[in-house]
Amino acid sequence: MKFHKMIIATALITALSTVSVFASPAVTESPKTNTTQQKNDISPKGKSEIKEHRVKDKGSEAEIDPIEKLKNKKQKVRELLDAGKITKEEADDLNAKIDAKIKEIEEFNKLTVEQKREKLTKRFKEKVDRKVKEGKLPRKKADQIIKEFNKKIEEWDGSGYPSFMRKSYLKKHKCK
C-alpha cells in the first residue's frame, strides 16, 4: 500500500511539474540596462562591412586604417549622443580621447623608419620589463621574446603599423 502511494505521488508530482512548465507564457527578453543597450547598439560589424574597409595585401587582408577606425568610433559616439544614450560630457570625454589617439598616430606616421623602430622597441621592452617585475614572465623568456621582436622589427619595412603587432605580441607567448 505504501509503495502504491509513493508511485502515485511521484507520478502526480511529475505530471503537475511538466504541465506547469508548458503552461507558462513564452519567456520574453529580460529588461536591458542602459549599458547593455549601448553594447548592443555598438555591435561589431558584419564581415561584409569590415571587408569594405580592408585592402588586399599580398593575398591576406591588411588591417583597417587605425585613423579611419577612430573616425568611425567618433561617428558612433555622435550617434549615441543624438539618441540620448550618453550625456554631452561623456561624449566630449570620449571624443577628446579619440582625438588624442588620432594625433598620436599621425605623429608616429611622421617619424622616420628608424625612429619608428626605436619607439616600438622601447615601448615593447617597457611592457616586457613590467611583466618581469610583476612576476608574470621569467627573465630568460623575456630576453627571448625581446630578441624575436627585434628580429621582426628589423625585417619590417616601416610602412603602416607592423602586422605582427596587431594583436598583443606578448599574448602569443602566453604571458598573462
N, C-alpha and C positions, 0 to 999 in steps of 0.2 A: 504494500500500500504506500509506504514512504517512497519507494522507488518510483512509482507511478506519479505521485505528486511532484517529485523533483523533475521528472521528464516533462510533465505538463507545464510546470512553472518555467522551465528553461525554454520550451517551445513558445510559450506566451511572451516571454521577455524578448526573444529573438524576433518574433513576429511584430511586436509593438515597436521595437527599435528600428527595424527596416521600414516599417510604414511611416514612422516619423521622419526618417531621412528622405523618403520620396515625397512626403507631403510638404516639406519645407519649400518656400519660394526660391526662385533662382537667386543665386548669390550674385549680388551686384558688386561693382568695384568699391573698395573702401574709400572713404573721402581722402583726397590727396591733400597733403600740406602744400603750402606755397613753394617750399623748396623742391618738393618732388615735381610739382608742375613746371617749375623753371628747368629742372633737369630734363624733363620730357620735351619741353619746347626747344631745348638746345641739344636735341639728339644728334648722334653722329650722322653724317651724310651717307646716302646710299653709294654703292660702288660706282654707279654711273656718274653721279655728281662729282665724286672725287676724281675720276678719270678725266673729266673735262679740264681740270686744273693741272694735271700731270703731263709731263713731256716724256716721250720715249727716249731713253738714253742707252744706246748700245744694247738693245734688247730687254732692258729692265726699266722699271718705272722709276723716274727720278722723284725726289722729294718735292712736295709743293713748296713754292717760294715762301719763305718764312714771313716776309713783309706782307705778301698777299694774304696769308693765313691770319695775320694780326689785323689787317684791314677788315677781313670778314668777321673777326671777333668784335671789332668796333661796331659793325653793322648789326650784329646780334644784340649787343648792349643797347643800341639805339632802339631796336625793335622791342626789347624788354621794357625799356623806359616808356615808349609810346603805349605799350599795352598796360602800363601801370603795375608791372610785376616787380620793379625795383624803383627805388627813390632816385631823385636827381643827384643827391650826394653820392650814393653808391655808384651811379653811372659815371659821375665825374671822377671818382676814385679809380674805377676800372679803366676809364679812358686815359687817365694820367699814367697808369702803369703800362698800358699798351703803347702809348706814345713814347715812353722812356725806353721800352724794349725795341721799338722801331728805330729810335735814334741810335741805340747801342749797336744794332745790326748794321745800320748804314755806316757808322764809324768803323766797324770791323771790315766792311767791304772796301773801304778806302785804304786800308793798310796794304803794304807790300806782302808778297808771298812769305818772305822770311819773318816779317813781323806777325803775320797770322799764325805761322807755325810756332813761333816763340810764345805767343799769347795762349794758344791752345795747349801747348806743352806745359806751360806754367800752371794754368788752371787745372789741368788733369793731375799734375803732380801734387797740387794742394789737396785735391779730393782724395787721392790715394793716401797721402800722408795723414789726412784726417781719419780715414778708415783704419789705418795702422794704430793711431793714437787711441781710437775707441776700442781697439782690440778685436775688430771685426775682420782683420786681414793680417796675416803674418808678414813680417818684413821681407822675407825671401820671396814670397809670392808677389808682393807689391813691386819688388825690383823687376821681377819677370814681366809683370803686366806693363810697367813703365817702358821696359825695353821693347816689347811688342808694339806699344803705342808709338814710340819714337820711330820705329821702322816704318809703320804705316803713315805717319806724318811726313816722313821724308819722301815717300812714294806719291803723296798727294800733290796734285798739280796746282792747288791754290785757288781754283775756281769754285764758287759756291761754298756750301758747308760740306765737310768731308762725309762721304757716305757711311763710313764706319762709325761716325759719331751720332747718327740719327737716333739710336736708342742708346741708353747708358752703356758705355763700354765696360764699366765695372760689372754690370749685371751679367754680361756674357761670361765673366769669370766667377760667377756665383758668389759675389760678395753681398753681404746684407748691410 
